[in-house]
Amino acid sequence: MRSESTRRAILEATRDELAASGYDKLSIDRIAAAAGAGKQTVYRWYPTKSALVADCLLEGYVLPTTSIDVPDTGDIRRDLGDWLRAFAEGLDHPQNAALIRACTAAAADNDEVAAKFYENATAATETALTERLHAAELAGQLKKDAPAVAVAEALIGAMLFRLLTRQRATVAFTEGLTEAVMAGIALTPSPAQR
């Protein structure tokens, strides 16, 4: 029978170990020691490290289950730019960056982890961006039938690519990304293009 306090301690220790060492160097020995649990207990409950990371994702220990709010000021270009800058600021925190890199590595290793990573880390953000883009289309700011889902995925993907390749998402980068996307979907050009 599982002890809930031991399970929580194992998940917290896993989160800390992922942030410190990454997925590839995840050590069940260090997790067990930090959690005050036996190594065999960890293996009995989690036969693989991907199963352990999957439970961390599912229980919200590794990544928050909420997304960064997408502002709605009535100006889609400004709102996307503000959202991208806020996303970049979140990625600048070393622990956030380490945990996302670790979860990405775990997701590449296991379909269940990939599904949970998408559900807990990406789906809410994609939905919020898609809804904001649809609102901008209805307000006449974007071309009719602009591919909102593809645009949301492109924005998220570009930011995660910067993180995974250890390149900062600078203000210049986020502004350039915003303008590149808007050039394809906006009804009117940016003030700089007029």
KOLMI-996486 format. One record per residue: residue in three letters; x, y, z of N, C-alpha, C, O, CB in turn. Coordinates in steps of 0.001 Angstrom, whole numbers, padded with zeros to 6 digits, always signed. Each point is the difference from the previous one (the first is absolute). Glycine has a CB too. Example, Ala and Ser with C-alpha at 12.3 -4.5 7.8 and 13.67 -1.06 7.14 Angstrom:
// KOLMI-996486
ALA+013190-005690+007800-000890+001190+000000+000900+001200+000000+001036-000019+000665-002928-001154+000581SER+001542+002223-001966+000820+001190+000060-000770+001090+000730+000509+001108+000169+000675-001736-002314
***
This chain:
// KOLMI-996486
MET+000839-001185+000000-000839+001185+000000+000888+001253+000000+000970+000086+000753-002815-001344+000473ARG+001499+002219-002076+000777+001221-000112-000298+000966+001148-001149+000167+000407+001170-000461-002887SER+001022+000916+002983-000156+001090+000949-000068+001281-000819+000898+000284-000792+000347-001525+002664GLU-002315+002019-001681-000170+001222-000785+001104+001008+000292+000462+000690-000909-002930-001073+000900SER+002893+000478+001255+001067+000954+000324+001321-000425-000639+000777+000855-000426-001930-000306+002593THR+001417-001847-002241+001218-000478-000660-000086+000247-001500+000981+000403-000624-000670-002153+002408ARG-001475+001512-002358-000178+000247-001437+000241+001474-000328+000686+000319-000971-002344-002213+000847ARG+001096+002785+000932+000216+001434-000222+001476+000364+000141+000525+000799-000776-002841-000337+001621ALA+002977-001045+000138+001431+000269+000199+000810-000481-001206+000953+000663-000412-001254-000869+002912ILE-000070-000933-003061+000694-000525-001190-000218+000933-001194+000938+000290-000742-001219-002658+001596LEU-000946+002832-001035-000292+000896-001125+000714+001344+000164+000504+000553-000978-002737-001675+000689GLU+002282+001648+001505+000723+001251+000250+001501-000184-000243+000651+000865-000585-002403-000191+002274ALA+002287-001796-001241+001423-000279-000211+000301-000175-001487+001064+000397-000474-000939-001482+002740THR-001057+000495-002991+000175-000165-001446+000020+001359-000684+000843+000254-000861-001987-002494+000952ARG+000226+003105+000290-000016+001361-000557+001343+000689+000239+000571+000592-000916-003061-000447+001302ASP+002988-000224+000840+001268+000649+000336+001165-000619-000763+000900+000707-000453-001807-000176+002719GLU+000886-001843-002405+001061-000707-000730-000034+000352-001486+001049+000183-000618-001156-002061+002290LEU-001093+001974-002250-000122+000401-001408+000558+001401-000210+000717+000248-000969-002746-001706+000724ALA+001702+002368+001147+000480+001378-000127+001517+000067+000136+000653+000790-000682-002832+000039+001600ALA+002736-001653-000043+001445+000040+000249+000804-000758-001049+001066+000455-000412-001569-000264+002827SER-000002-001348-002849+000815-000898-000828-000549-000284-001386+000738-000478-000862-000018-000519+002949GLY-002000+001280-002328-000599-000323-001279-000477-001446-000044+000277-000795+000898+001188+002499-001972TYR-002182-002017+000019-000592-001335-000133+001052-001090-000192-000096-001071+000600-001926+002140-001574ASP+003022-000799+000143+001007-001026-000304+000773-000446+001227+000387-001164+000103-000194+002126-002366LYS+000035-000045+003195+000792-000313+001193-000867-000207+001234+000499+000015+001125+001368+001298-002094LEU-003163-001505+000756-000930-000230+001099+000450-001224+000786+000177-001075-000573-002077+002117-000736SER+002086-000887+002608+000512-001087+000843-001063-000450+000988-000432+000767+000860+002766+000126-001097ILE-002747-002142+000103-000967-000565+000943+000616-000078+001391-000705+000189+000992-000378-001512-002847ASP+002388+001047+001951+000677-000031+001304-000132+001351+000704-000362+000053+001176+001988-001773-002051ARG-001333+002811+000159-000083+001331+000618-001444+000361+000331-000264+000633+001022+002316+000070-002283ILE-002986-001101+000400-001415+000274+000271-000440-000727+001263-000636+000592+000872+000194-000288-003332ALA+000777-001580+002558-000382-000788+001179+000602+000605+001272-000684+000129+001015+000540-002206-002447ALA+001421+002446+001371+000664+000579+001180-000666+001317+000404-000271+000226+001180+002443-001312-001866ALA-002433+001943-000284-000612+001297+000306-001418-000154+000543-000443+000792+000832+001842+000243-002621ALA-002108-002060+001314-001382-000229+000425-000082-000777+001312-001072-000111+000595+000395+000140-002989GLY+001810-000565+002843-000025-000828+001204-000701-001325-000240-000624-000562+000901+000646+002628+000471ALA+000088-002553-002594-000656-001259-000386+001059-000985-000470+001104+000394-000375-003232+000826-000274GLY+001794-002467+000671+000910-001011-000526-000015+000005-001520-001018+000271-000636+000660-001663+002684LYS+001515+001086-002605+000109-000070-001460-000989-001018-000571-000599+000233-001050+003027+000418+001206GLN-002594-001768+000531-000931-001032-000466-001452+000501+000008-000804-000392-000847+002381-001365+001715THR-001899+002622+000090-001348+000577+000033-000245+000832-001248-001054-000105-000627+001100+000135+003139VAL+000935+000801-002871-000144+000826-001195-000182-000893-001225-000886+000240-000821+002297+001581+001867TYR-000573-002852-001168-000098-000896-001167-001292-000814-000002-000536-000300-001067+003024+000166+001037ARG-002988-000222+001193-001245-000769+000063-001166+000858-000506-000871-000494-000716+001766-000856+002677TRP-000909+002623-001591-001082+000892-000408+000203+000542-001406-000961+000251-000727+000636+000356+003109TYR+001596-000428-002759+000339+000589-001299+001087-000850-000656+001185+000242+000226-001799+002095+000588PRO+000233-003328-001622+000994-000917-000574+000978+000661-000975+001075-000541-000261-002758-001236+000531THR+001315+002944-000808+000897+000713-000912+000040+001467+000397-000917+000506+000647+000421-002132-002526LYS+001569+002304+001484+000066+001428+000330-001043+000784-000792-000470+001039+000464+002924-001265+000045SER-002824-000256-001699-001046+000708-000742-001353-000124+000709-000807+000928-000061+002059-001351-002087ALA-001515-000699+002817-001236-000144+000776-000007+000970+001180-001041+000559+000345+000888-002981-001022LEU+001301+002615+001282+000127+000932+001115-000232+001442-000477-000731+000758+000637+002357-002335+000497VAL-001007+001941-002244-000186+001350-000547-001450+000194-000438-000561+001083+000172+002973-001029-000927ALA-003016-001092+000192-001405+000088-000418-000893+000309+001195-000908+000823-000108+001350-002445-001764ASP-000201+000978+003005-000803+000262+001192+000246+001424+000507-000929+000671+000449+001005-003124+000150CYS+001170+002908-000671+000310+001386+000381-000778+000985-000864-000547+000979+000507+002838-001693+000234LEU-002340+000458-002030-000746+000869-000914-001495-000041+000311-000661+001036+000072+002405-001410-001845LEU-002261-000827+001954-001421-000177+000249-000432+000695+001285-001081+000586+000062+001173-002758-001281GLU+000751+002105+002240-000336+000573+001298+000364+001472+000122-000253+000612+001037+000575-002855-000077GLY+000274+002827-002012+000316+001424+000021+001257+000360+000764+000191+001164+000354-002577-000786-000543TYR+003248-001351+000451+001235+000273+000734+001076+000617-000886+000873+000711+000497-001425-002603+001013VAL+000504+001635-002783+001078+000443-000865-000337+001299-000700+000815+000922-000012-000157-003281-000305LEU-001818+002450-000255-000393+001207-000723-001368+000437+000478-000841-000832+000339+002203+000157-002348PRO-001588+001987+002040-001335+000444+000386-001014-000412-001057+000337-000135-001176+000648+002073+002440THR-002215-002135-000845-001051-000397-000941-000724+001215-000574-000993-000141-000714+000712-002001+001976THR+000778+003323-000949-000607+001200-000547+000933+000606-001041+001207-000243+000010-002456+000657+002149SER+000683+000361-003035+000799+000637-001037+000171+001478+000336-000664+000527+000893-000163-002182-002624ILE+001718+002308+001011+000147+001445+000126-001200+000607-000711-000272-000319-001158+002847+000231+001262ASP-003282+000951+000582-001183+000617-000588+000377+000792-001247+001027+000677-000038-002103-000558+002308VAL+000233-000217-003276+000180+000779-001219-000840+001260+000167-001223-000083+000119+001649-001996-001582PRO+000219+003248+001474-000773+001229+000212-000964+000264-001154+000194-000484-001116+001712+001413+002443ASP-002940-000156-001038-000948+000417-001038-000273+001485+000181-000964+000401+000652-000096-002718-000767THR+001936+003125-000481-000137+001454+000059-000772+000529-001203-000296+001191-000089+002444-001058+001363GLY-002468-001036-002195-000630+000424-001243+001005+000173-001138-000389+000276-001135-001362+000845+002494ASP+003039-001283-001060+001064+000137-001003+000772-001320-000038+000858-000236+000851-000668+002775-000482ILE-000483-003395-001340+000584-001341-000047+001521+000031-000127+000687-000826+000602-002799+000015-001631ARG+002635+001740+000263+001465+000084-000173+000658+000270+001364+000964-000665+000379-001239+001527-002778ARG-000252+000101+003109+000531+000337+001327-000181-001167+000967+000910-000327+000761-001422+002755-001171ASP-000665-003055+000378-000278-001092+000931+000930-001193-000228+000499-000582+000963-002882+001332-000867LEU+002621-001120-001349+000926-001103-000282+001418+000356+000445+000705-000831+000572-002135+000128-002522GLY+001838+001935+001685+001329+000443+000426+000157-000034+001509+001026-000448+000512-000911+001882-002529ASP-001135-000959+002735+000047-000020+001471+000032-001431+000523+000730-000307+000943-001972+002487-000876TRP+000441-003059-000687-000023-001398+000432+001366-000654-000235+000509-000706+000871-002983+000579-001384LEU+003061+000360-000656+001307-000592-000296+001061+000495+000975+000840-000785+000440-001482+000613-002853ARG+000622+001452+002758+000974+000527+000968-000200-000653+001373+000977-000344+000665-000905+002541-001921ALA-001327-002371+001684-000271-000652+001283+000460-001458-000026+000556-000495+000980-002518+002031-000615PHE+001734-002210-001468+000451-001391-000162+001524-000050+000086+000558-000864+000677-002576+000318-002124ALA+002684+001463+000767+001466+000050+000011+000527+000239+001409+000993-000610+000398-001013+001470-002752GLU-000631+000021+003117+000419+000252+001379-000112-001265+000847+000869-000280+000826-001599+002668-001056GLY-000343-003147+000022-000156-001262+000729+001089-001004-000354+000486-000727+000866-002939+001127-000799LEU+002833-000437-001337+001039-000928-000444+001385+000418+000479+000916-000821+000044-002309+000298-002037ASP+001551+001789+002350+001296+000498+000476+000359-000503+001401+001169+000030+000386-001532+001985-001790HIS-000619-002470+002156+000288-000515+001341+000685-001367-000147-000564-000906-000614-001441+002161+001626PRO+003203-001411-000458+000759-001250-000193-000766-001264+000382+000091-001006-000703+001940+002327+001122GLN-002784-001290+000685-000727-001209+000394-001097-000327-001009-000188-001165-000348+000679+001661+002760ASN-001213+000511-002883-001022-000244-001026+000626-000607-001249-000508-000974-000555-000851+002887+001447ALA+002476-001317-001329+000671-000492-001205+000438-001445+000180-000201-000829-000888+000975+003155+000366ALA-000171-002632+001675+000482-001361+000249-001146-001001+000029+000116-001093-000555+001801+002037+001843LEU-003016-000581-000650-001135-000921+000082-000638-000229-001367-000362-001128-000333-000045+001893+002677ILE+000269+000288-003132-000586-000176-001333+000914-000845-000877-000479-000869-000728-000695+003082+000940ARG+002479-001973-000154+000936-000832-000780-000097-001462+000449-000011-000907-000832+001575+002888+000542ALA-001632-002207+001598-000089-001371+000522-001297-000668-000444+000007-001168-000389+001382+001837+002371CYS-002492+000057-001928-001284-000572-000422-000018-000278-001495-000585-000987-000445-000545+002205+002306THR+001764-000357-002628+000079-000219-001440+000791-001265-000307-000386-000788-000864+000235+003263+000475ALA+001261-002666+001102+000798-001222-000194-000811-001233+000402+000026-001016-000693+002102+002317+001114ALA-002840-001209+000691-000831-001122+000438-001124-000258-000995-000339-001155-000259+000882+001682+002651ALA-001123+000525-002951-001075-000153-000980+000498-000677-001265-000729-000769-000626-000376+002802+001550ALA+002336-001750-001300+000574-000640-001190+000222-001490+000234+000089-000780-000948+001015+002945+000328ASP-001017-002548+001881+000301-001383+000381-001249-000855+000215+000083-001228+000000+001996+002075+001042ASN-003248-000196-000856-001167-000761+000430-001285+000679-000481-000206+001188+000247+001480-002016+001768ASP-002134+000078-002699-001247+000557-000536-000928+000521+001091-000644+001034-000178+000848-002602-001730GLU-000279+000860+003042-000879+000442+001082+000484+001326+000583-000802+000891+000281+000245-003287+000239VAL+001878+002521-000341+000554+001256+000501-000262+001111-001013-000339+001119+000383+002123-002367+000910ALA-001630+000946-002585-000250+001002-001039-001444+000500+000073-000252+001202-000089+001990-002289-001383ALA-002667+000173+001631-001411+000388+000083-000253+000862+001233-000725+000992-000076+000075-003102-001125LYS+001242+001739+002336-000202+000768+001227+000709+001346-000068-000504+000994+000521+000291-003131+000756PHE+001376+002173-001914+000712+001267-000171-000849+000953-000838-000139+001175+000339+002376-002356-000167TYR-002800+000674-001262-000867+000833-000840-001205+000483+000813-000326+001187-000002+001059-002458-002068GLU-001382+000344+002758-001212+000328+000755+000278+001031+001090-000774+000942+000168-000098-003236-000637ASN+001971+002129+001213+000271+000867+001149+000776+001258-000345-000118+001002+000705+000092-003022+000673ALA+000817+001997-002443+000879+001130-000261-000354+000768-001258+000308+001189-000090+001448-002428+001255THR-002380+000614-002124-000172+000654-001289-001456+000220-000386-000321+001033-000587+002449-002056-000084ALA-002998+000108+000975-001382+000065-000488-000729+001262+000443-000670+000639-000811+000632-003110+000840ALA+000157+002841+001247-000705+001185+000490+000518+001264-000684-000775+000894-000340+000409-002036+002549THR+001675+001207-002404+000590+001151-000673-000455+000069-001448-000360+001068-000496+002342-001197+002016GLU-001965-001014-002197-000451-000047-001394-001462+000435-000110-000359+000753-000904+002000-002608+000436THR-002468+001387+001374-001419+000362-000017-000186+001496+000229-000778+000644-000703+000196-002935+001538ALA+001298+002849+000151-000129+001437+000294+000442+000843-001192-000661+000982-000339+001050-001451+002775LEU+000712+000100-003071+000459+000735-001176-000999-000119-001154-000314+000988-000664+002688-001381+001378THR-002863-000813-000942-000957-000232-001085-001271+000827+000209-000515+000606-000938+001435-002932+000632GLU-001416+002343+001542-001209+000784+000286+000242+001489-000212-000864+000705-000521+000150-002446+002171ARG+001892+002220-001246+000314+001433-000191+000092+000334-001492-000466+001054-000432+001709-001018+002637LEU-000646-000928-002982+000106+000214-001442-001378-000015-000662-000267+000809-000889+002545-001864+000919HIS-003150+000148+000394-001368-000024-000538-000743+001301+000334-000732+000535-000832+000695-003052+001060ALA+000233+003017+000990-000638+001263+000390+000501+001147-000886-000776+000863-000407+000555-001697+002789ALA+001512+000831-002672+000571+001040-000868-000547-000114-001419-000217+001011-000668+002302-000994+002068GLU-002307-001243-001857-000590-000197-001335-001424+000559-000025-000388+000695-000940+001810-002767+000577LEU-002195+001759+001408-001379+000508+000061-000033+001522+000106-000957+000632-000447+000247-002772+001532ALA+001745+002727-000500+000082+001459+000141+000514+000670-001272+000097+001226-000063+000292-001533+002507GLY-000059-000495-003455+000452+000552-001266+001474+000375-000031+000423+000774-000859-002705+000042+000563GLN+003066-001349+001217+001429+000293+000035+000833-001010-000779+001131+000288-000391-001490+000769+002594LEU-000201-002234-002424+000721-001061-000707-000778-000425-001242-001210+000203-000103+002225-000994+002273LYS-000288+000203-003097-000628-000524-001199-001042-001041+000377+000146-000725+000984+001946+001166-002310LYS-003143-000498+000523-001041-001003+000230+000626-001387-000134+000792-000252-000908-002611+001818+000038ASP+001458-002443+001771+000501-001377+000025+001515-000074+000209+000658-000907-000511-002540+000277-000991ALA+002431+001587+002254+001422-000079+000364+000206-001314+000754-000839-000364+000823+001085+002925-000697PRO+000848-003281-000385+000216-001316+000622+000428+000134+001471+001179-000135+000329-000539-000789-002588ALA-001607+001187+003126+000287+000316+001400+000771-001105+000709+000953+000289+000725-003009+001081-000696VAL+001673-002617-000217+000699-001100+000678+001447-000084-000477+000913-000159+000811-003084-001102-000583ALA+002384+001365-001528+001359-000059-000542+000840+001174+000506+001181-000171+000304-002058-001005-002351VAL+000279+002362+002139+000728+001166+000508+000363-000214+001466+001129+000278+000404-002334+001229-002037ALA+000258-001999+002433+000282-000262+001419+001132-001014+000144+000913+000194+000803-003312+000307-000226GLU+002339-001575-001349+001054-001014+000063+001347+000564-000446+001037-000343+000568-002756-001425-000989ALA+001704+002632-000593+001252+000600-000478+000616+000900+001061+001215-000019+000196-002075-000082-002544LEU+000042+000885+003032+000509+000881+001049+000586-000802+001161+001111+000272+000453-002810+001449-001108ILE+000947-002703+001130+000480-000834+001105+001253-000760-000427+000979-000065+000743-003334-000165+000147GLY+002317-000339-002082+001141-000769-000504+001254+000829-000130+001090-000463+000338-002675-000969-001539ALA+001447+002660+000713+001174+000871-000142+000619+000297+001364+001222+000023+000145-002225+000998-002216MET+000150-000795+003066+000518+000292+001342+000672-001225+000612+001053+000117+000626-002858+001596-000323LEU+001207-002876-000479+000609-001218+000547+001292-000344-000738+000944-000502+000610-003222-000334+000043PHE+002330+001098-001948+001232-000238-000756+001130+000856+000558+001120-000481+000172-002461-000073-002233ARG+001050+001824+002344+001027+000874+000587+000484-000573+001334+001198-000010+000286-002236+002021-001418LEU+000094-002486+001940+000360-000571+001298+000872-001241-000165+001032-000131+000657-003166+001024+000305LEU+001715-001798-001838+000718-001267-000155+001384+000182-000607+000904-000794+000262-003092-000335-000512THR+002359+002174-000561+001307+000257-000602+000807+001008+000825+001051+000481-000423-002028-000977-001838ARG+000452+000797+003448+000681+000876+000967+000303+001382-000554+001065+000569+000241-000083-002592+000769GLN-001934+002542-001752+000068+001370-000498-001077+000812+000715-001155-000421+000071+002047-000335-002349ARG-000522+001899+002798-000987+000844+000674-001017+000518-001010+000335+000311-001143+001371+000352+002881ALA-002931-000579-001296-001047+000623-000805+000013+001486+000367-000763+000449+000855-000682-002602-000964THR+002310+002890-000542+000184+001419+000291-001207+000812-000455-000872-000499-000711+003351+000209+000493VAL-002510+001538+000639-001070+000900-000452+000043+000122-001521-001042-000011-000656+001133+001294+002842ALA+001114-001166-002748+000120+000086-001461-000572-001245-000671-000666+000094-001031+002709+001340+001292PHE-001782-002604+000328-000540-001238-000568-001521-000021+000082-000665-000295-000993+002767-000905+001634THR-002668+001510+000532-001456-000058+000142-000688+001038-000888-001067-000266-000553+001356-000557+002906GLU+000313+001994-002489-000578+001008-000899+000053-000470-001452-000963+000174-000747+001652+001640+002346GLY+000428-002404-001996+000124-000515-001358-000973-001135-000272-000580-000082-001083+002965+000749+001105LEU-002563-001536+000954-000945-001107-000143-001425+000534-000129-000768-000460-000844+002299-001038+002174THR-001872+002456-000502-001336+000597-000075-000245+000594-001382-001049-000235-000601+001123+000725+003064GLU+000882+000274-002967-000163+000638-001307-000057-001027-001127-000766+000165-000949+001962+001845+001825ALA-000396-003060-000781-000022-001037-001043-001361-000681-000060-000538-000233-001083+003001-000134+001397VAL-003016+000050+000848-001307-000659+000042-001088+000956-000491-000851-000373-000807+001620-001073+002735MET-000727+002664-001437-001032+000962-000380+000047+000342-001487-001032+000295-000601+001130+000629+002909ALA+001089-000961-002901+000107+000270-001443-000820-000995-000807-000485+000326-001083+002774+000620+001439GLY-002444-002147+000164-000746-001024-000728-001489-000020+000274-000774-000505-000814+002817-000798+000858ILE-002466+001857+001118-001413-000154+000360-000746+001305+000214-001230-000006+000037+001869-002112+000979ALA+000058+003233-000876-000662+001274+000288-000671+000580-001239+000472-000181-001123+001203+000603+002921LEU-002780+000275-001575-000675+000684-001104+000737+001279-000384+000008+000391-001168-002196-001348+001928THR+002803+001602+000216+000737+001243-000283+001461-000189+000382+000302-000702+000965-002379+002103-000576PRO+002979-000785-001132+001414-000137+000331+000324+000712+001305-000756+000853+000463+001301-001015-002897SER+000605-000207+003026+000445+000657+001230+000308+001453-000295+000260+000349-001152+000674-002513+002047PRO-000957+003027+000121+000324+001411-000229+001362+000181-000670+000175+000932-000785-001563-000355+002774ALA+002344-001438-001701+001340+000111-000594-000026-000298-001493+000865+000469-000740+000137-001121+002934GLN-002005-000137-002653-000070-000382-001411-000808+000988-000841-000010-000082-001228+000216-002287+001943ARG-000883+003301-000044-000852+000945-000741+000817+001108-000616-000553+000882-000658-001329-001394+002185
***
